[in-house]
Amino acid sequence: METKPIQSIIILGGGTAGWLAANHLAINLKPKEQQGVKITVIESPDTPTIGVGEGTVPLMRNTLKEFGISEETFIKECDVSFKQGIQFDNWMKPINGKMHSYYHPFDYPVLDNDSVAAWLQNPVLPFSHAMNRQAILCDNHKSPKAITDPEFAGQAAYGYHLDAYKFSDLLKQHAIENLGVEHLMAHIEDVTLSDDGAIDSLISLQGEVFNADFYLDCSGFCSRLLGQALNIPFIEKSDVLFVDKALAIQVPYDSEQPKLPSSTIATACDAGWIWDIALPTRRGIGHVFSSKHCSLDEAKATLANYLNKSVEEISPRLIDMKIGHREKFWHKNCVAIGLSQGFVEPLEATGLLAFDATAKLLAKSFPTNTSQLALAEKRYNTYVNGLWQGVINFIKMHYAVSDRDDTAFWRDNRDTASWPLELQEKLEHWRTHIPNLYDFERGFDAFRLENYLYVLYGMNYPTEIGDTAYRYQAPDNASKQFELIQKHALKLSDYLEDNLTVINKIKQFGLSKV
């Protein structure tokens, strides 16, 4: 077959996934240069974006910086607040009548596995508080950075809470105005294939024909290209992750704005959980639930109760979630990014994380001609499949290690028949061994050692190291080290201002670009 250069890309679908992909590709493939690759985003005027993903991990700071979007502009235009982790409430049984709560912070644990061993033998502090300074910052609603810190720098690791629609608009504006991405509005009615089964053209409702050398499917759950046109099967994971619907609502502040929490709050319920994201102008709240364990009316009542409202007072938006991923993510001359690629419940900001990471992977390894397609496809599918298996394992673990057995939802989640084999084996191993770096063999995993440590030991996972305690040179002064971390945390908390104060100062005075 004749080798041809890849000189043009069409991205079908905008939204956060489409415009993230457009920015990543444009930064690397430089459509404004004479030898650059032409990039066109085609959006349907009739298809609304879902717009639920409102939390990020710290990776987004690197992404925005690479795109050339200033943090100051981003904060001002996207209703941003700082996020330092996730606060998990009610994921375990109450202790002495008090609701169980723990943090999964973004900062790495300060101490090593020897200190983890010491903590396991004497857990006088919650794991996150013993291992880093960030938990106390979250306790006190503190900003991760001072107003004097430069853009994308801070005293602690952080991501963002944001307005998904405004973020998509910012990405769109930046790609078009600064990076040379072209934008068209058209509703694609048909897709034609070439003799070898690759995509040849897209045809609009008005009969317009759009051709490119390569295509990105960012069309959402319908997966117009990879799923419908190329017939790549969808691998259901609802037998592992049970939640399949969400009720989402935007909640204005009743009166004077309270201090903004520095973490996403995830509160477990009878048949799912509730996210609570505080933005400067409103809260974004949603009840994610399993329709097999809970009726729509019951789910709505749970959400209303959380909001201290009657059911009649709220009008949430129902979102049907397709849980799982495509069998392949790259086929011939088409790659899926976003909901067309896969989706699981948004428990650890998995949506934006997967969109961002897989778009960047594509951009950094994009082939220059058709002779490179087969190898690029193989490598990409291997990496992204590993990412999704890791995400599914990590999300399932939050349920698997819970001691809750008060409803069928929690009992079914604790049934090992619903656990992936890889997760079963790791949890069995971790009953007698502290997790270490060698337990995570995939280089493209989204969640690694530090993430597992925070969740496992935030949920009091019973690692018994009695027979292996001699292997850990646990410092005799471990308790003093834990106390020193607390001391430094309190000092940093006194130095930093609260989340909302810093956000307001950034809007008024800006940030240092140095």
Backbone hydrogen bonds, N-H to C=O, Kabsch-Sander energy under -0.5 kcal/mol:
donor,donor_aa,acceptor,acceptor_aa,energy
6,I,368,T,-2.5
7,Q,5,P,-0.9
9,I,38,K,-2.8
10,I,214,F,-2.3
11,I,40,T,-3.3
12,L,10,I,-0.6
12,L,216,L,-2.9
13,G,11,I,-0.8
13,G,42,I,-2.9
18,G,14,G,-2.3
19,W,15,G,-2.1
20,L,16,T,-2.3
21,A,17,A,-2.4
22,A,18,G,-2.1
23,N,19,W,-2.0
24,H,20,L,-2.5
25,L,21,A,-2.8
26,A,22,A,-2.4
27,I,23,N,-2.4
28,N,24,H,-1.4
29,L,25,L,-3.4
30,K,26,A,-1.7
33,E,30,K,-1.7
36,G,33,E,-1.1
37,V,29,L,-2.0
38,K,7,Q,-2.7
40,T,9,I,-2.4
41,V,182,E,-2.8
42,I,11,I,-2.9
42,I,40,T,-0.5
43,E,41,V,-0.6
43,E,184,L,-2.7
47,T,44,S,-0.8
54,E,52,V,-0.7
56,T,160,Y,-2.4
60,M,57,V,-1.9
61,R,58,P,-1.7
62,N,58,P,-0.8
63,T,59,L,-1.8
64,L,60,M,-2.7
65,K,61,R,-2.1
66,E,62,N,-2.3
67,F,63,T,-2.3
68,G,64,L,-1.2
69,I,64,L,-2.2
70,S,68,G,-0.6
74,F,70,S,-2.3
75,I,71,E,-2.7
76,K,72,E,-2.3
77,E,73,T,-2.3
78,C,74,F,-1.7
80,V,75,I,-1.1
81,S,161,H,-1.9
83,K,159,G,-1.8
84,Q,262,S,-4.1
86,I,104,H,-1.7
87,Q,264,T,-3.4
88,F,86,I,-0.6
88,F,102,Y,-3.1
89,D,87,Q,-0.7
89,D,266,A,-2.3
90,N,100,H,-2.9
95,I,98,K,-2.7
96,N,94,P,-0.6
98,K,95,I,-1.8
102,Y,88,F,-1.8
104,H,86,I,-2.7
106,F,84,Q,-2.1
110,V,131,M,-3.4
115,S,112,D,-0.6
116,V,112,D,-1.7
117,A,113,N,-2.3
118,A,114,D,-1.8
119,W,115,S,-2.6
120,L,116,V,-2.6
121,Q,117,A,-1.5
122,N,118,A,-1.0
122,N,119,W,-0.7
124,V,122,N,-2.2
130,A,126,P,-2.2
131,M,127,F,-1.9
132,N,128,S,-1.4
136,I,133,R,-0.5
137,L,133,R,-1.1
138,C,134,Q,-2.3
139,D,135,A,-2.4
140,N,136,I,-1.7
141,H,138,C,-1.4
142,K,137,L,-2.9
143,S,497,E,-2.8
149,D,146,A,-1.6
151,E,512,S,-2.2
153,A,150,P,-1.8
155,Q,144,P,-2.8
156,A,144,P,-1.1
159,G,83,K,-3.2
161,H,81,S,-2.9
162,L,54,E,-2.0
163,D,78,C,-2.3
164,A,162,L,-0.7
167,F,163,D,-2.5
168,S,164,A,-2.2
169,D,165,Y,-2.0
170,L,166,K,-2.1
171,L,167,F,-2.5
172,K,168,S,-2.3
173,Q,169,D,-2.7
174,H,170,L,-2.5
175,A,171,L,-2.4
176,I,172,K,-2.2
177,E,173,Q,-2.7
178,N,174,H,-2.2
179,L,174,H,-0.9
179,L,175,A,-0.7
181,V,175,A,-2.4
182,E,39,I,-2.8
184,L,41,V,-2.8
186,A,43,E,-2.6
186,A,184,L,-0.6
188,I,186,A,-0.7
189,E,203,I,-2.6
190,D,203,I,-2.2
192,T,201,S,-2.4
194,S,198,A,-2.8
197,G,194,S,-1.9
200,D,192,T,-3.1
201,S,192,T,-1.5
202,L,210,F,-2.5
203,I,190,D,-2.9
204,S,208,E,-2.7
205,L,187,H,-2.2
207,G,204,S,-1.8
210,F,202,L,-3.1
212,A,200,D,-0.5
213,D,8,S,-0.9
214,F,8,S,-1.3
215,Y,333,N,-2.5
216,L,10,I,-2.7
217,D,335,V,-3.1
218,C,12,L,-2.3
218,C,216,L,-0.9
222,C,219,S,-0.5
223,S,220,G,-1.8
227,G,223,S,-0.8
228,Q,223,S,-2.6
229,A,224,R,-1.1
230,L,225,L,-2.4
232,I,226,L,-2.3
235,I,325,H,-3.7
236,E,234,F,-0.9
237,K,323,I,-2.4
240,V,237,K,-1.7
241,L,237,K,-2.8
242,F,240,V,-0.6
244,D,289,F,-1.9
245,K,289,F,-1.8
246,A,319,I,-2.0
247,L,287,H,-2.1
248,A,246,A,-0.6
248,A,317,R,-2.6
249,I,285,I,-2.9
251,V,283,R,-3.0
253,Y,281,T,-0.6
264,T,85,G,-2.1
265,I,276,D,-2.0
266,A,87,Q,-3.0
266,A,264,T,-0.6
267,T,265,I,-0.6
267,T,274,I,-2.4
268,A,89,D,-2.8
268,A,266,A,-0.6
269,C,272,G,-3.1
273,W,288,V,-2.4
274,I,267,T,-2.4
275,W,286,G,-2.6
276,D,265,I,-1.4
277,I,284,G,-2.8
278,A,276,D,-0.5
279,L,277,I,-0.7
279,L,282,R,-2.9
283,R,251,V,-2.7
284,G,277,I,-3.0
285,I,249,I,-2.7
285,I,283,R,-0.6
286,G,275,W,-1.8
287,H,247,L,-2.4
288,V,273,W,-2.9
288,V,286,G,-0.6
289,F,245,K,-2.6
289,F,287,H,-0.5
290,S,271,A,-2.1
291,S,289,F,-0.6
293,H,290,S,-1.2
294,C,290,S,-0.8
299,A,295,S,-2.5
300,K,296,L,-2.4
301,A,297,D,-2.1
302,T,298,E,-2.1
303,L,299,A,-2.1
304,A,300,K,-2.6
305,N,301,A,-2.3
306,Y,302,T,-1.9
307,L,303,L,-1.8
308,N,305,N,-1.0
309,K,304,A,-2.8
313,E,310,S,-1.2
314,I,311,V,-1.1
317,R,248,A,-3.3
319,I,246,A,-3.0
321,M,244,D,-2.8
321,M,319,I,-0.5
323,I,321,M,-0.8
324,G,322,K,-0.6
324,G,343,F,-2.4
325,H,235,I,-1.7
326,R,341,Q,-2.5
327,E,233,P,-2.8
331,H,334,C,-2.7
334,C,331,H,-1.4
335,V,215,Y,-2.0
336,A,329,F,-2.5
337,I,217,D,-2.0
340,S,337,I,-0.6
341,Q,338,G,-1.8
342,G,338,G,-1.7
343,F,324,G,-2.7
347,L,345,E,-1.5
349,A,346,P,-0.9
353,L,349,A,-1.6
354,A,350,T,-2.6
355,F,351,G,-2.5
356,D,352,L,-2.6
357,A,353,L,-2.6
358,T,354,A,-2.4
359,A,355,F,-1.8
360,K,356,D,-2.2
361,L,357,A,-2.2
362,L,358,T,-1.9
363,A,359,A,-2.3
364,K,360,K,-2.5
365,S,361,L,-1.0
365,S,362,L,-0.6
366,F,363,A,-0.8
370,T,4,K,-2.7
372,Q,369,N,-1.6
373,L,370,T,-1.1
376,A,372,Q,-2.1
377,E,373,L,-3.0
378,K,374,A,-2.2
379,R,375,L,-2.5
380,Y,376,A,-2.5
381,N,377,E,-2.5
382,T,378,K,-1.9
383,Y,379,R,-2.3
384,V,380,Y,-2.8
385,N,381,N,-2.2
386,G,382,T,-1.8
387,L,383,Y,-2.1
388,W,384,V,-2.3
389,Q,385,N,-2.3
390,G,386,G,-2.3
391,V,387,L,-2.4
392,I,388,W,-2.6
393,N,389,Q,-2.3
394,F,390,G,-2.4
395,I,391,V,-2.7
396,K,392,I,-2.4
397,M,393,N,-1.9
398,H,394,F,-0.9
398,H,395,I,-0.9
399,Y,395,I,-0.6
399,Y,396,K,-1.2
400,A,396,K,-2.6
401,V,397,M,-2.1
402,S,399,Y,-1.1
411,R,407,T,-2.2
412,D,408,A,-3.0
413,N,409,F,-1.8
414,R,410,W,-1.6
415,D,411,R,-0.7
415,D,412,D,-0.6
418,S,415,D,-2.2
419,W,416,T,-1.6
424,Q,420,P,-2.4
425,E,421,L,-2.6
426,K,422,E,-2.0
427,L,423,L,-2.7
428,E,424,Q,-2.1
429,H,425,E,-2.3
430,W,426,K,-2.7
431,R,428,E,-1.0
432,T,429,H,-1.6
433,H,429,H,-1.0
439,D,436,N,-2.2
440,F,437,L,-1.6
441,E,439,D,-0.6
443,G,441,E,-0.5
445,D,442,R,-1.2
451,N,448,R,-0.5
452,Y,448,R,-2.1
453,L,449,L,-2.6
454,Y,450,E,-2.1
455,V,451,N,-1.9
456,L,452,Y,-3.0
457,Y,453,L,-2.3
458,G,454,Y,-1.2
459,M,455,V,-1.5
460,N,457,Y,-0.7
461,Y,456,L,-2.5
463,T,461,Y,-2.0
464,E,431,R,-3.4
464,E,462,P,-0.7
465,I,463,T,-0.8
468,T,465,I,-0.8
469,A,465,I,-1.2
469,A,466,G,-0.6
471,R,468,T,-1.9
472,Y,469,A,-1.5
473,Q,471,R,-0.6
474,A,472,Y,-2.1
478,A,475,P,-1.6
481,Q,477,N,-2.1
482,F,478,A,-2.6
483,E,479,S,-2.2
484,L,480,K,-2.3
485,I,481,Q,-2.2
486,Q,482,F,-2.0
487,K,483,E,-2.4
488,H,484,L,-2.6
489,A,485,I,-2.5
490,L,486,Q,-2.6
491,K,487,K,-2.0
492,L,488,H,-2.6
493,S,489,A,-2.6
494,D,490,L,-2.1
495,Y,491,K,-1.5
496,L,492,L,-2.4
499,N,141,H,-2.6
502,V,498,D,-2.0
503,I,499,N,-2.1
504,N,500,L,-2.6
505,K,501,T,-2.0
506,I,502,V,-2.4
507,K,503,I,-2.1
508,Q,504,N,-1.5
509,F,505,K,-3.7
510,G,505,K,-0.6
510,G,506,I,-1.7
